[in-house]
Amino acid sequence: MSAVRVALYQAQSGIDPAENAKRLTEAVRSAAVGGATMVFTPEMSGMLDRDRERALGKARAEADDEVLAAVREAASKAGVWVHLGSLALKGDGGKLVNRGIVIDGSGNVRARYDKIHLFDVDLPTGESWRESAMYQAGEIAVVVPGTPVGKLGLTICYDLRFPALFQRLSEAGAEVISLPAAFTVPTGKAHWQELLRARAIESELFIIAAAQAGRHEDGRETYGHSLVADPWGELIVEMGDEPGLAFAEIDLARIADVRARIPVLAHRREIGPAAN
């Protein structure tokens, strides 16, 4: 498999799904013109809104979501795959799901992943987040075969801090893992690049991380710095803190080269409980 060209869309999503859909479809078109075979978008690409009631009122079931419909049409017209990083969709029990969706070049949905680890934290800056108050957690790890970047593992944002998920995906054959995100600025400055590079190095695969960036309509600020890390932990591309589109070349042959040097996956062993 020769190197493939991918695009990362760094968004500044607002509270209006229709406006976000317009920006997404334009990004898909521009990515295709730029030669990308697959486009990666951030977490909460369809609506970024911390107002619980307003978000619940605008959220739709997957079958009725206007953003998903628009991106599927754009993917089909452009003939490119899209990992729609995540959408806030209606789930069961009155809560939403934070769902990533993989769309092929014919506009078909090929895979879904619901975010497993929910962001419930109190930061030193005074920011407090309770994602579990609005969202229900997923339970299943997902690897998507046959994408332009080979076997694609799916994660979302806070999942980054849980290496066991990345280990599970690599053991299931993932060659690339996507991490769409809406990282806060304090946590982004402290940990974003470091953790992404660590996950790439630990599993000796590519990490593609498309992120939200800048000041949003709901008042929050996100870190940006969308990036691609290779299996050696080297950065192929890293964006800044403004919305936009970036391109990267993914050569899956790099995986075999790195794993031949240090065969980490072959050396993994089952570890029992720690002794006291």
C-alpha positions as CSV (number, residue, x, y, z in Angstrom):
1,M,0.0,0.0,0.0
2,S,1.6,3.3,-1.1
3,A,1.3,6.5,0.9
4,V,-2.2,8.0,1.1
5,R,-3.1,11.7,1.5
6,V,-5.5,12.6,4.4
7,A,-6.9,15.9,5.5
8,L,-7.5,17.2,9.0
9,Y,-10.3,19.7,9.5
10,Q,-9.7,21.9,12.6
11,A,-13.1,23.4,13.4
12,Q,-14.5,26.1,15.6
13,S,-18.0,24.6,15.8
14,G,-20.8,26.6,17.2
15,I,-24.3,26.0,18.6
16,D,-26.1,25.9,15.2
17,P,-26.0,22.5,13.5
18,A,-27.0,23.9,10.1
19,E,-24.1,26.4,10.1
20,N,-21.7,23.7,11.2
21,A,-22.9,21.4,8.5
22,K,-22.1,24.1,5.9
23,R,-18.6,24.4,7.2
24,L,-18.1,20.6,7.2
25,T,-19.3,20.1,3.7
26,E,-17.0,22.9,2.4
27,A,-14.1,21.3,4.3
28,V,-14.9,17.9,2.6
29,R,-15.0,19.6,-0.8
30,S,-11.7,21.4,-0.2
31,A,-10.0,18.3,1.1
32,A,-11.0,16.4,-2.0
33,V,-9.7,19.2,-4.3
34,G,-6.4,19.0,-2.3
35,G,-6.1,15.3,-3.1
36,A,-7.2,13.8,0.2
37,T,-8.7,10.3,0.1
38,M,-10.0,10.6,3.7
39,V,-11.0,13.6,5.9
40,F,-10.9,13.6,9.7
41,T,-13.0,16.1,11.7
42,P,-13.1,16.9,15.4
43,E,-15.3,15.8,18.3
44,M,-18.6,17.5,18.4
45,S,-18.4,18.6,14.7
46,G,-22.2,19.1,14.5
47,M,-22.8,21.2,17.6
48,L,-20.6,22.4,20.4
49,D,-22.9,23.6,23.2
50,R,-22.4,23.3,27.0
51,D,-26.0,24.5,27.6
52,R,-27.7,21.2,28.5
53,E,-31.3,22.2,27.7
54,R,-30.4,23.9,24.4
55,A,-28.2,21.0,23.3
56,L,-30.9,18.4,24.1
57,G,-33.5,20.5,22.2
58,K,-31.4,20.6,19.1
59,A,-30.0,17.0,19.2
60,R,-31.6,14.5,16.8
61,A,-31.5,10.7,16.5
62,E,-28.9,9.5,14.0
63,A,-31.5,8.8,11.3
64,D,-32.7,12.4,11.5
65,D,-29.5,14.3,12.0
66,E,-29.0,17.0,9.4
67,V,-25.3,17.3,9.9
68,L,-24.7,13.6,9.2
69,A,-27.0,13.7,6.2
70,A,-25.1,16.7,4.8
71,V,-21.7,15.1,5.3
72,R,-22.8,11.8,3.8
73,E,-23.9,13.7,0.7
74,A,-20.7,15.7,0.5
75,A,-18.6,12.5,0.9
76,S,-20.5,10.9,-1.9
77,K,-20.2,13.9,-4.3
78,A,-16.5,14.3,-3.6
79,G,-15.7,10.6,-3.6
80,V,-13.8,10.7,-0.3
81,W,-14.1,8.9,3.0
82,V,-14.9,11.0,6.2
83,H,-14.4,10.2,9.8
84,L,-17.0,12.5,11.3
85,G,-15.2,12.8,14.6
86,S,-18.3,12.9,16.7
87,L,-21.9,14.1,16.8
88,A,-24.2,14.7,19.8
89,L,-27.1,12.3,19.0
90,K,-30.1,11.2,21.0
91,G,-29.6,8.0,22.8
92,D,-31.7,6.1,25.3
93,G,-33.0,7.2,28.7
94,G,-33.1,10.9,27.9
95,K,-29.3,11.3,27.4
96,L,-27.2,11.9,24.3
97,V,-24.4,9.8,22.9
98,N,-21.1,11.2,21.7
99,R,-20.8,9.2,18.5
100,G,-18.1,9.0,15.9
101,I,-19.1,7.9,12.4
102,V,-17.1,6.6,9.5
103,I,-18.5,7.4,6.1
104,D,-17.2,5.9,2.8
105,G,-16.7,7.5,-0.5
106,S,-20.2,6.5,-1.6
107,G,-21.8,8.2,1.4
108,N,-22.5,5.0,3.3
109,V,-22.0,4.7,7.0
110,R,-19.4,2.1,7.6
111,A,-18.9,2.2,11.4
112,R,-20.0,3.9,14.6
113,Y,-18.2,4.4,17.9
114,D,-19.7,5.8,21.1
115,K,-17.2,7.5,23.4
116,I,-16.4,5.2,26.3
117,H,-14.6,7.5,28.8
118,L,-16.6,10.5,29.8
119,F,-15.0,13.8,30.9
120,D,-16.0,14.5,34.5
121,V,-13.3,16.8,36.0
122,D,-12.7,19.9,38.0
123,L,-9.6,21.8,36.7
124,P,-7.4,24.2,38.7
125,T,-8.6,27.0,36.5
126,G,-12.1,26.7,37.9
127,E,-13.5,24.9,34.9
128,S,-15.8,22.1,35.8
129,W,-17.1,19.5,33.3
130,R,-19.7,16.7,33.9
131,E,-20.0,15.0,30.6
132,S,-21.9,12.1,32.2
133,A,-24.7,14.4,33.2
134,M,-25.6,14.7,29.5
135,Y,-24.1,11.7,27.8
136,Q,-24.3,7.9,28.2
137,A,-21.0,6.1,27.8
138,G,-20.2,3.6,25.1
139,E,-18.9,0.1,25.8
140,I,-17.4,-1.4,22.6
141,A,-14.0,-0.7,21.0
142,V,-14.2,-0.4,17.2
143,V,-11.8,-1.1,14.4
144,V,-12.9,-0.3,10.8
145,P,-11.3,-2.5,8.1
146,G,-10.9,-1.4,4.5
147,T,-10.5,2.3,4.9
148,P,-8.1,4.4,2.7
149,V,-5.7,4.3,5.8
150,G,-6.1,0.6,6.4
151,K,-7.6,-0.7,9.6
152,L,-8.8,2.3,11.5
153,G,-9.3,2.3,15.3
154,L,-11.8,4.8,16.7
155,T,-11.5,6.8,19.9
156,I,-12.7,10.2,21.1
157,C,-11.0,12.9,23.2
158,Y,-10.8,11.9,26.8
159,D,-10.2,8.3,25.7
160,L,-6.6,9.5,25.1
161,R,-5.8,9.1,28.8
162,F,-6.7,5.4,28.8
163,P,-3.9,3.5,27.1
164,A,-5.7,0.1,27.6
165,L,-8.2,1.1,24.9
166,F,-5.4,1.9,22.5
167,Q,-3.8,-1.4,23.3
168,R,-7.0,-3.2,22.6
169,L,-7.3,-1.5,19.2
170,S,-3.7,-2.3,18.3
171,E,-4.2,-5.9,19.2
172,A,-7.3,-6.0,17.0
173,G,-5.1,-5.0,14.1
174,A,-5.5,-1.2,13.9
175,E,-2.9,0.5,11.8
176,V,-4.1,4.0,12.4
177,I,-6.1,5.3,15.4
178,S,-8.2,8.5,15.1
179,L,-8.7,10.7,18.1
180,P,-11.1,13.6,17.3
181,A,-11.1,16.0,20.2
182,A,-12.3,19.2,21.9
183,F,-9.5,19.6,24.4
184,T,-9.6,22.4,26.9
185,V,-6.7,24.9,26.7
186,P,-5.1,24.1,30.1
187,T,-5.2,20.3,29.5
188,G,-4.1,20.8,25.9
189,K,-1.0,22.9,26.8
190,A,0.0,20.4,29.5
191,H,-0.7,17.0,27.8
192,W,-2.1,17.0,24.2
193,Q,1.1,16.4,22.2
194,E,2.8,14.4,24.9
195,L,-0.1,11.9,25.2
196,L,-0.7,11.6,21.5
197,R,2.9,10.9,20.8
198,A,3.0,8.4,23.7
199,R,0.0,6.5,22.3
200,A,1.6,6.3,18.9
201,I,4.9,5.1,20.3
202,E,3.3,2.5,22.6
203,S,1.3,0.8,19.9
204,E,3.7,1.6,17.0
205,L,1.0,3.0,14.7
206,F,-0.3,6.3,13.3
207,I,-2.4,8.7,15.4
208,I,-4.6,11.2,13.6
209,A,-6.1,13.8,15.9
210,A,-8.4,16.5,14.5
211,A,-9.4,19.0,17.1
212,Q,-11.7,21.9,17.9
213,A,-9.9,25.3,18.2
214,G,-10.5,28.8,19.5
215,R,-13.3,30.6,21.2
216,H,-16.8,29.1,20.7
217,E,-20.3,30.5,20.8
218,D,-21.1,28.7,24.0
219,G,-18.2,30.5,25.8
220,R,-15.6,27.7,25.9
221,E,-12.2,27.8,24.4
222,T,-10.5,24.8,22.9
223,Y,-6.8,24.1,22.3
224,G,-6.6,23.1,18.6
225,H,-3.2,21.8,17.5
226,S,-4.6,19.0,15.3
227,L,-1.8,16.6,14.4
228,V,-0.6,13.4,12.9
229,A,2.0,11.3,14.8
230,D,3.8,8.4,13.1
231,P,4.7,5.0,14.8
232,W,8.0,6.4,16.0
233,G,6.3,9.3,17.7
234,E,7.4,11.9,15.1
235,L,5.0,14.6,14.1
236,I,4.1,14.6,10.4
237,V,1.9,17.7,10.8
238,E,0.8,19.9,13.6
239,M,-1.6,22.9,13.2
240,G,-1.9,25.9,15.4
241,D,-4.9,27.4,17.2
242,E,-6.9,28.7,14.3
243,P,-9.6,26.8,12.3
244,G,-8.5,25.4,8.9
245,L,-7.5,22.4,6.9
246,A,-4.2,20.5,6.9
247,F,-2.9,17.6,4.9
248,A,-0.6,14.7,5.7
249,E,0.8,11.7,3.9
250,I,0.3,8.3,5.7
251,D,2.7,5.5,4.6
252,L,1.7,2.3,6.4
253,A,5.0,0.7,5.5
254,R,6.4,2.9,8.3
255,I,4.6,0.6,10.8
256,A,6.6,-2.5,9.8
257,D,9.8,-0.6,9.8
258,V,9.3,0.6,13.4
259,R,8.0,-2.7,14.7
260,A,11.1,-4.5,13.2
261,R,13.3,-2.2,15.3
262,I,11.4,-2.6,18.6
263,P,8.7,-5.3,18.5
264,V,6.6,-4.0,21.3
265,L,3.4,-5.7,20.3
266,A,5.1,-9.1,20.1
267,H,6.7,-8.5,23.6
268,R,3.4,-7.7,25.4
269,R,2.5,-10.1,28.2
270,E,-0.5,-10.7,30.3
271,I,0.1,-9.2,33.8
272,G,-1.7,-10.4,36.8
273,P,-2.8,-8.3,39.8
274,A,-0.2,-6.3,41.7
275,A,1.1,-8.0,44.8
276,N,0.7,-6.1,48.1
